[in-house]
Structure formats: C-alpha cells, structure tokens
Amino acid sequence: MKRNTLLITLACVMGGFATVPAFAIDGNINFVGEVIATTCLINGQTPNGAVDVNVDLKTVQVSALNAAGATANATPFKITLGGATDTNCTNGKIAQVYFEPTSPAIDQGTGWLKNTDVSVNRAQNVQVQILNGETNNPINLWTGANNYASKTIANNTAVYSYYGQYIAVGGPAEAGRVASTVKYSIVYQ
C-alpha cells in the first residue's frame, strides 16, 4: 500500500512538471546611472540628514493683505552649496534645488504653501510664496515652474537666492499666526 501511494505521489509531481507553461522573452529592462562623490555643504553645514533653512517673515499688518493676490514682506534667503574651501563640492558638476512636490503643505491649485499653523489664532486666507531671487517670479512648488535651472558649480560654490512672502488667497487676509514648510533636495548631475 505504501508503494502505491508513493508511485501515485511521484506521478502527480512529475505530471505537474509536464504542465509548466513555456515563456518567451519579450524584452529587457536596462538600468543606467552614476554614483558621484559630490556632496556639497549646504549653507555651511554637512548635509547628513537635513539642513533646515528658517525664514522669519516678520509681522505684517492685515491691511497689507487686504485683497486676494496682495503680497507682503518679501524676505530674502539663500541656499548656498559648498564654499571656497569645500573641495567636496566639485567644480564642473551640475546641481539643482528641487522642491519636493509631495510636501504636504503645497496647495496643488496655487503651487504655494498653505498655512499649516495649528493654533486657535491661525491666520485665514494666507499662504506663503517662494520667489526665484533672480527673476522675482513666484515658484510653483507643485510643478516646479519658475524655479532655478540647474547651475554648474564654480569655485566650489553654487548659490540660489530666494524670497519668501505672504500672499492673500481667496479674499482679504484675516489676522493670526502663519507657519508652513516645504521639503527640498539638492539634485546633482
């Protein structure tokens, strides 16, 4: 009896191998890339995790934001890669500041930053714009429109100048606190 069970089991297993479908190769997926050693200091700090840039837009009177589209308190800030003594920031390499469109504060409709302050004194009808410091055009953080083109690192440095400012959206601003955040990455080519 044991012998018959073994033969039936072997026949089932062997029969299973006979019914394995045949596949044809339809193509290849090819991967290419480059690993580079360029990692510049960001604003003089080693980018080992995150280098935060804090921009204080200061207090503004609600009258300065009295209609949709009104802006106030354009405040300059920079993202500086490398520096004269940063030999890891290789001349001739290309770098770009990339604002992460998955940042939760980005309003997909305007491309600006929603007010994410959670206090009871939260301002209404106010967002934060980031402007390209060379053109003074608002950057659409959702699409990347009006951001800097890639820059070639020279003298171990690349500098990106920006402005942050308040903007009234949907009507006149209502007084209160404003806070927001956008994630950024430095993309090297």
Contacts in CASP RR format, 6 or more apart in sequence:
PFRMAT RR
TARGET T0000
AUTHOR 0000-0000-0000
METHOD contacts of the structure
MODEL  1
MKRNTLLITLACVMGGFATVPAFAIDGNINFVGEVIATTCLINGQTPNGA
VDVNVDLKTVQVSALNAAGATANATPFKITLGGATDTNCTNGKIAQVYFE
PTSPAIDQGTGWLKNTDVSVNRAQNVQVQILNGETNNPINLWTGANNYAS
KTIANNTAVYSYYGQYIAVGGPAEAGRVASTVKYSIVYQ
36 90 0 8 1.000
36 93 0 8 1.000
36 188 0 8 1.000
37 88 0 8 1.000
37 90 0 8 1.000
38 88 0 8 1.000
38 89 0 8 1.000
38 90 0 8 1.000
38 93 0 8 1.000
38 95 0 8 1.000
38 153 0 8 1.000
38 188 0 8 1.000
39 47 0 8 1.000
39 88 0 8 1.000
39 89 0 8 1.000
39 188 0 8 1.000
40 47 0 8 1.000
40 81 0 8 1.000
40 82 0 8 1.000
40 83 0 8 1.000
40 86 0 8 1.000
40 88 0 8 1.000
40 89 0 8 1.000
40 95 0 8 1.000
40 153 0 8 1.000
40 156 0 8 1.000
40 158 0 8 1.000
40 186 0 8 1.000
41 47 0 8 1.000
41 81 0 8 1.000
41 82 0 8 1.000
41 83 0 8 1.000
41 86 0 8 1.000
41 88 0 8 1.000
41 89 0 8 1.000
42 51 0 8 1.000
42 79 0 8 1.000
42 80 0 8 1.000
42 81 0 8 1.000
42 82 0 8 1.000
42 186 0 8 1.000
43 51 0 8 1.000
43 53 0 8 1.000
43 78 0 8 1.000
43 79 0 8 1.000
43 80 0 8 1.000
44 80 0 8 1.000
44 82 0 8 1.000
44 83 0 8 1.000
44 86 0 8 1.000
45 51 0 8 1.000
47 186 0 8 1.000
53 77 0 8 1.000
53 79 0 8 1.000
55 75 0 8 1.000
55 77 0 8 1.000
55 164 0 8 1.000
56 75 0 8 1.000
57 73 0 8 1.000
57 75 0 8 1.000
57 128 0 8 1.000
57 164 0 8 1.000
57 165 0 8 1.000
57 166 0 8 1.000
57 178 0 8 1.000
58 73 0 8 1.000
58 75 0 8 1.000
60 72 0 8 1.000
60 73 0 8 1.000
60 166 0 8 1.000
62 172 0 8 1.000
62 173 0 8 1.000
62 174 0 8 1.000
62 175 0 8 1.000
64 70 0 8 1.000
64 72 0 8 1.000
64 73 0 8 1.000
64 166 0 8 1.000
65 71 0 8 1.000
65 72 0 8 1.000
65 125 0 8 1.000
65 126 0 8 1.000
65 166 0 8 1.000
65 167 0 8 1.000
65 168 0 8 1.000
65 172 0 8 1.000
65 173 0 8 1.000
66 168 0 8 1.000
66 172 0 8 1.000
66 173 0 8 1.000
67 168 0 8 1.000
67 171 0 8 1.000
67 172 0 8 1.000
68 125 0 8 1.000
68 168 0 8 1.000
68 169 0 8 1.000
68 170 0 8 1.000
68 171 0 8 1.000
68 172 0 8 1.000
69 167 0 8 1.000
69 168 0 8 1.000
69 169 0 8 1.000
70 167 0 8 1.000
70 168 0 8 1.000
70 172 0 8 1.000
70 173 0 8 1.000
71 129 0 8 1.000
71 165 0 8 1.000
71 166 0 8 1.000
71 167 0 8 1.000
71 168 0 8 1.000
72 165 0 8 1.000
72 166 0 8 1.000
73 164 0 8 1.000
73 165 0 8 1.000
73 166 0 8 1.000
74 131 0 8 1.000
74 163 0 8 1.000
74 164 0 8 1.000
74 165 0 8 1.000
75 163 0 8 1.000
75 164 0 8 1.000
75 165 0 8 1.000
76 133 0 8 1.000
76 161 0 8 1.000
76 162 0 8 1.000
76 163 0 8 1.000
76 164 0 8 1.000
77 161 0 8 1.000
77 162 0 8 1.000
77 163 0 8 1.000
77 164 0 8 1.000
78 159 0 8 1.000
78 160 0 8 1.000
78 161 0 8 1.000
78 162 0 8 1.000
79 97 0 8 1.000
79 159 0 8 1.000
79 160 0 8 1.000
79 162 0 8 1.000
79 184 0 8 1.000
79 186 0 8 1.000
80 157 0 8 1.000
80 158 0 8 1.000
80 159 0 8 1.000
80 160 0 8 1.000
81 89 0 8 1.000
81 95 0 8 1.000
81 153 0 8 1.000
81 157 0 8 1.000
81 158 0 8 1.000
81 159 0 8 1.000
81 160 0 8 1.000
81 186 0 8 1.000
82 88 0 8 1.000
82 89 0 8 1.000
82 153 0 8 1.000
82 156 0 8 1.000
82 157 0 8 1.000
82 158 0 8 1.000
83 89 0 8 1.000
83 155 0 8 1.000
83 156 0 8 1.000
83 157 0 8 1.000
84 155 0 8 1.000
84 156 0 8 1.000
84 157 0 8 1.000
85 156 0 8 1.000
86 156 0 8 1.000
86 157 0 8 1.000
87 156 0 8 1.000
89 153 0 8 1.000
89 156 0 8 1.000
89 157 0 8 1.000
89 158 0 8 1.000
90 153 0 8 1.000
90 156 0 8 1.000
91 153 0 8 1.000
91 154 0 8 1.000
91 155 0 8 1.000
91 156 0 8 1.000
92 152 0 8 1.000
92 153 0 8 1.000
92 154 0 8 1.000
93 152 0 8 1.000
93 153 0 8 1.000
93 188 0 8 1.000
93 189 0 8 1.000
94 150 0 8 1.000
94 151 0 8 1.000
94 152 0 8 1.000
94 153 0 8 1.000
94 188 0 8 1.000
94 189 0 8 1.000
95 150 0 8 1.000
95 151 0 8 1.000
95 153 0 8 1.000
95 158 0 8 1.000
95 186 0 8 1.000
95 187 0 8 1.000
95 188 0 8 1.000
95 189 0 8 1.000
96 147 0 8 1.000
96 148 0 8 1.000
96 149 0 8 1.000
96 150 0 8 1.000
96 151 0 8 1.000
96 186 0 8 1.000
96 187 0 8 1.000
96 189 0 8 1.000
97 147 0 8 1.000
97 148 0 8 1.000
97 160 0 8 1.000
97 184 0 8 1.000
97 185 0 8 1.000
97 186 0 8 1.000
97 187 0 8 1.000
98 147 0 8 1.000
98 184 0 8 1.000
98 185 0 8 1.000
98 186 0 8 1.000
98 187 0 8 1.000
99 130 0 8 1.000
99 139 0 8 1.000
99 141 0 8 1.000
99 144 0 8 1.000
99 147 0 8 1.000
99 182 0 8 1.000
99 183 0 8 1.000
99 184 0 8 1.000
100 182 0 8 1.000
100 183 0 8 1.000
100 184 0 8 1.000
100 185 0 8 1.000
101 141 0 8 1.000
101 142 0 8 1.000
101 143 0 8 1.000
101 144 0 8 1.000
102 183 0 8 1.000
103 113 0 8 1.000
103 141 0 8 1.000
103 181 0 8 1.000
103 182 0 8 1.000
103 183 0 8 1.000
104 116 0 8 1.000
105 113 0 8 1.000
105 114 0 8 1.000
105 116 0 8 1.000
105 180 0 8 1.000
105 181 0 8 1.000
105 182 0 8 1.000
106 112 0 8 1.000
106 113 0 8 1.000
106 114 0 8 1.000
106 141 0 8 1.000
106 142 0 8 1.000
106 182 0 8 1.000
107 113 0 8 1.000
107 114 0 8 1.000
107 127 0 8 1.000
107 142 0 8 1.000
107 169 0 8 1.000
108 142 0 8 1.000
109 142 0 8 1.000
110 127 0 8 1.000
110 140 0 8 1.000
110 169 0 8 1.000
111 140 0 8 1.000
111 141 0 8 1.000
111 142 0 8 1.000
111 143 0 8 1.000
112 127 0 8 1.000
112 128 0 8 1.000
112 129 0 8 1.000
112 130 0 8 1.000
112 138 0 8 1.000
112 140 0 8 1.000
112 141 0 8 1.000
112 167 0 8 1.000
112 169 0 8 1.000
113 127 0 8 1.000
113 128 0 8 1.000
113 129 0 8 1.000
113 130 0 8 1.000
113 141 0 8 1.000
113 180 0 8 1.000
113 181 0 8 1.000
113 182 0 8 1.000
114 127 0 8 1.000
114 180 0 8 1.000
115 122 0 8 1.000
115 123 0 8 1.000
115 124 0 8 1.000
115 126 0 8 1.000
115 127 0 8 1.000
115 128 0 8 1.000
115 178 0 8 1.000
115 179 0 8 1.000
115 180 0 8 1.000
116 179 0 8 1.000
116 180 0 8 1.000
116 181 0 8 1.000
117 123 0 8 1.000
117 176 0 8 1.000
117 177 0 8 1.000
117 178 0 8 1.000
117 179 0 8 1.000
119 177 0 8 1.000
121 176 0 8 1.000
121 177 0 8 1.000
122 176 0 8 1.000
122 177 0 8 1.000
122 178 0 8 1.000
123 173 0 8 1.000
123 174 0 8 1.000
123 175 0 8 1.000
123 176 0 8 1.000
123 177 0 8 1.000
123 178 0 8 1.000
124 173 0 8 1.000
124 174 0 8 1.000
124 176 0 8 1.000
125 168 0 8 1.000
125 169 0 8 1.000
125 170 0 8 1.000
125 171 0 8 1.000
125 172 0 8 1.000
125 173 0 8 1.000
125 174 0 8 1.000
126 166 0 8 1.000
126 167 0 8 1.000
126 168 0 8 1.000
126 169 0 8 1.000
126 173 0 8 1.000
126 174 0 8 1.000
126 178 0 8 1.000
127 166 0 8 1.000
127 167 0 8 1.000
127 169 0 8 1.000
127 180 0 8 1.000
128 164 0 8 1.000
128 165 0 8 1.000
128 166 0 8 1.000
128 167 0 8 1.000
128 178 0 8 1.000
128 180 0 8 1.000
129 138 0 8 1.000
129 139 0 8 1.000
129 164 0 8 1.000
129 165 0 8 1.000
129 166 0 8 1.000
129 167 0 8 1.000
130 138 0 8 1.000
130 139 0 8 1.000
130 141 0 8 1.000
130 162 0 8 1.000
130 163 0 8 1.000
130 164 0 8 1.000
130 182 0 8 1.000
131 137 0 8 1.000
131 138 0 8 1.000
131 139 0 8 1.000
131 162 0 8 1.000
131 163 0 8 1.000
131 164 0 8 1.000
131 165 0 8 1.000
132 138 0 8 1.000
132 139 0 8 1.000
132 146 0 8 1.000
132 147 0 8 1.000
132 148 0 8 1.000
132 162 0 8 1.000
133 161 0 8 1.000
133 162 0 8 1.000
133 163 0 8 1.000
134 148 0 8 1.000
134 161 0 8 1.000
135 146 0 8 1.000
136 163 0 8 1.000
137 146 0 8 1.000
138 146 0 8 1.000
138 167 0 8 1.000
139 145 0 8 1.000
139 146 0 8 1.000
139 147 0 8 1.000
139 162 0 8 1.000
140 146 0 8 1.000
141 182 0 8 1.000
148 160 0 8 1.000
150 187 0 8 1.000
150 189 0 8 1.000
151 158 0 8 1.000
151 160 0 8 1.000
152 158 0 8 1.000
166 173 0 8 1.000
166 178 0 8 1.000
END
